[in-house]
Amino acid sequence: MALTKLLRHEPDTPRSAYALLPRRVTTAIVTSLALVAALGWAYTIRQADSMAGMGAGLGQVGGGMTMGMATALFLAMWAAMMIAMMAPTVAPVVLAYRATLPEQDRGVGPTAAFALGFLIVWAATGVAALVPYRLVVGLPASAADSRWLPTLAGAMLVAVGAFQYTPWKVRCLRMCRMPRRSVSDLATGGGVRVP
C-alpha cells in the first residue's frame, strides 16, 4: 500500500490501523502478538511464584535467593515482563508497517523482524533498571529507616511526574496515538523529532 493511501484513512488512531489490511492478515498478526504476550505473562507469573519466599523491604530485595541475581536472569525476567505488556500494544504500528510494505515484501519475515525490533528495544530498557537494582540490593536492612532513601525516592517521583508535562512527552504520546503517521515518517525519513 502506498504511503499516500496509508495516510488517506482518517482519523489516524490506533484503532484505525486494524482496517488497513485484510482481516485474515490482521487476525494472524494480532493473534501472534497475543501469543507472544501470553508466553511473557506465563514466564512472569512463574517467576513471581518462585520469588514468593524472598525477603521484603528495600534492603532485602533479592535477599532470599540462594545466589545473587545474575544479570542474565534479571534481563530475562525484565524482557518477559516487557513482552507481556508491550506485545499487544504494538499491534497498530506493526499493522501500519505491514501496510507500507510493497506487495512482494509482505511475508512473515519483515513483519516479524519489525515487531521483534520493537520488543528488543523495550527489553533493552532493562539495562537502565539493572543499575538501580544493583545499588538497592546491596543496601543493609537499616537503609529503609534512613532519611536519604525516602528523599531520593520522592525526588525520583517528582522528576517522573514533571516529565509528563514536557514537550517531548507530548510529542511521543501524539506519535503513539498516530501509528500510520509514525510509520510513514519512518518510511520517508521524517522520524520522530523532539521539539
C-alpha positions as CSV (number, residue, x, y, z in Angstrom):
1,M,0.0,0.0,0.0
2,A,1.4,3.4,-1.0
3,L,2.1,5.8,1.8
4,T,-0.4,8.3,0.4
5,K,-3.1,5.6,0.6
6,L,-1.9,4.7,4.1
7,L,-2.4,8.3,5.2
8,R,-5.7,8.8,3.4
9,H,-7.7,6.8,6.1
10,E,-8.9,9.3,8.7
11,P,-8.7,9.7,11.6
12,D,-5.3,8.3,12.4
13,T,-5.9,6.4,15.6
14,P,-4.5,3.0,16.9
15,R,-7.9,1.5,16.2
16,S,-8.0,2.6,12.6
17,A,-4.8,0.6,11.9
18,Y,-6.8,-2.6,12.2
19,A,-8.7,-1.7,9.0
20,L,-5.5,-1.3,6.8
21,L,-5.0,-5.0,5.9
22,P,-7.3,-7.9,5.0
23,R,-9.0,-9.4,8.1
24,R,-7.1,-12.7,7.9
25,V,-3.7,-10.9,7.9
26,T,-4.8,-8.6,10.8
27,T,-6.0,-11.6,12.7
28,A,-2.8,-13.5,12.1
29,I,-0.6,-10.6,13.3
30,V,-2.7,-9.7,16.3
31,T,-3.0,-13.4,17.3
32,S,0.8,-13.9,17.0
33,L,1.4,-10.8,19.2
34,A,-1.2,-12.0,21.7
35,L,0.5,-15.5,21.9
36,V,3.9,-13.9,22.4
37,A,2.4,-11.7,25.2
38,A,0.8,-14.9,26.8
39,L,4.2,-16.6,26.8
40,G,5.6,-13.5,28.5
41,W,2.8,-13.5,31.1
42,A,3.3,-17.2,31.8
43,Y,7.0,-16.7,32.4
44,T,6.4,-13.6,34.5
45,I,3.8,-15.5,36.7
46,R,6.1,-18.5,37.1
47,Q,9.0,-16.2,38.2
48,A,6.7,-14.3,40.6
49,D,5.7,-17.6,42.2
50,S,9.3,-18.7,42.6
51,M,10.1,-15.4,44.3
52,A,7.4,-15.7,47.0
53,G,9.9,-16.7,49.7
54,M,12.2,-13.8,49.1
55,G,12.7,-11.1,51.7
56,A,10.6,-8.0,51.6
57,G,11.7,-4.4,52.0
58,L,14.3,-2.2,50.2
59,G,17.2,-3.7,52.0
60,Q,16.1,-7.3,51.3
61,V,15.3,-7.2,47.6
62,G,16.6,-10.5,46.3
63,G,17.9,-11.5,49.7
64,G,16.1,-14.8,49.8
65,M,17.7,-16.0,46.6
66,T,20.3,-18.7,47.0
67,M,22.7,-16.7,44.9
68,G,22.8,-13.1,43.7
69,M,20.5,-12.4,40.8
70,A,22.7,-12.7,37.7
71,T,22.5,-10.1,35.1
72,A,21.2,-12.6,32.5
73,L,18.4,-13.7,34.9
74,F,17.4,-10.1,35.6
75,L,17.3,-9.2,32.0
76,A,15.3,-12.4,31.1
77,M,12.7,-11.5,33.7
78,W,12.6,-7.9,32.6
79,A,12.2,-8.9,28.9
80,A,9.4,-11.3,29.8
81,M,7.6,-8.5,31.6
82,M,8.1,-6.0,28.8
83,I,7.0,-8.5,26.2
84,A,3.9,-9.4,28.2
85,M,2.9,-5.7,28.5
86,M,4.1,-4.3,25.2
87,A,3.4,-7.1,22.6
88,P,-0.4,-6.3,22.5
89,T,0.1,-2.6,22.3
90,V,2.5,-2.7,19.4
91,A,-0.1,-4.2,17.1
92,P,-1.3,-1.0,15.5
93,V,2.2,0.1,14.5
94,V,3.0,-3.4,13.2
95,L,-0.1,-3.4,11.1
96,A,0.7,0.1,9.7
97,Y,4.2,-1.0,9.0
98,R,2.9,-4.1,7.1
99,A,0.6,-1.9,5.1
100,T,3.5,0.2,3.9
101,L,5.5,-2.8,2.5
102,P,5.5,-3.4,-1.2
103,E,3.4,-6.5,-2.1
104,Q,6.4,-8.7,-2.7
105,D,7.9,-7.9,0.8
106,R,4.7,-8.7,2.8
107,G,5.9,-12.0,4.0
108,V,6.1,-13.1,7.6
109,G,9.9,-12.2,7.8
110,P,9.9,-8.4,7.5
111,T,6.8,-8.0,9.7
112,A,8.2,-10.4,12.4
113,A,11.6,-8.6,12.3
114,F,9.8,-5.2,12.8
115,A,7.8,-6.5,15.8
116,L,10.9,-8.2,17.2
117,G,12.8,-4.9,16.9
118,F,10.2,-3.2,19.0
119,L,10.3,-5.8,21.6
120,I,14.1,-5.9,21.7
121,V,14.2,-2.1,22.3
122,W,11.7,-2.5,25.1
123,A,13.6,-5.4,26.6
124,A,16.8,-3.4,26.4
125,T,15.4,-0.8,28.7
126,G,16.0,-3.4,31.4
127,V,19.7,-2.3,31.4
128,A,18.6,1.0,32.8
129,A,16.6,-0.8,35.6
130,L,19.5,-3.1,36.4
131,V,21.8,-0.3,37.7
132,P,19.3,0.8,40.5
133,Y,18.6,-2.8,41.3
134,R,22.3,-3.5,41.8
135,L,22.5,-0.4,44.1
136,V,19.5,-1.3,46.1
137,V,20.3,-5.0,46.6
138,G,23.5,-4.1,48.4
139,L,21.8,-1.9,50.9
140,P,21.5,-3.1,54.5
141,A,18.0,-3.6,56.0
142,S,18.6,-0.4,58.1
143,A,18.6,1.7,54.9
144,A,14.8,1.7,54.9
145,D,14.9,3.8,58.1
146,S,17.3,6.4,56.7
147,R,16.3,9.9,55.7
148,W,18.1,10.0,52.3
149,L,16.3,7.0,50.8
150,P,12.8,8.4,51.0
151,T,14.1,11.7,49.9
152,L,15.7,10.1,46.8
153,A,12.5,8.1,46.1
154,G,10.4,11.3,46.4
155,A,12.7,13.2,44.1
156,M,12.5,10.4,41.5
157,L,8.7,10.5,41.6
158,V,8.7,14.3,41.2
159,A,11.1,14.0,38.2
160,V,8.9,11.4,36.6
161,G,5.8,13.4,37.2
162,A,7.4,16.5,35.7
163,F,8.4,14.6,32.6
164,Q,4.6,14.1,31.9
165,Y,4.3,17.8,31.1
166,T,7.4,18.1,28.8
167,P,7.0,18.8,25.1
168,W,9.0,15.6,24.4
169,K,6.4,13.5,26.2
170,V,3.5,15.2,24.4
171,R,5.2,14.6,21.0
172,C,5.9,10.9,21.8
173,L,2.4,10.4,23.0
174,R,1.0,12.0,19.9
175,M,3.1,9.7,17.7
176,C,2.0,6.7,19.7
177,R,-1.6,7.7,19.0
178,M,-1.0,8.1,15.3
179,P,0.5,4.7,14.1
180,R,0.1,5.4,10.4
181,R,1.8,8.8,10.6
182,S,4.6,7.4,12.7
183,V,5.3,4.6,10.2
184,S,5.1,6.9,7.2
185,D,7.5,9.3,8.9
186,L,9.9,6.4,9.4
187,A,9.5,5.2,5.8
188,T,10.1,8.7,4.4
189,G,13.0,9.5,6.8
190,G,10.9,12.0,8.8
191,G,11.4,10.2,12.1
192,V,10.2,11.4,15.4
193,R,11.5,14.9,16.0
194,V,11.9,16.1,19.6
195,P,10.7,19.7,19.9
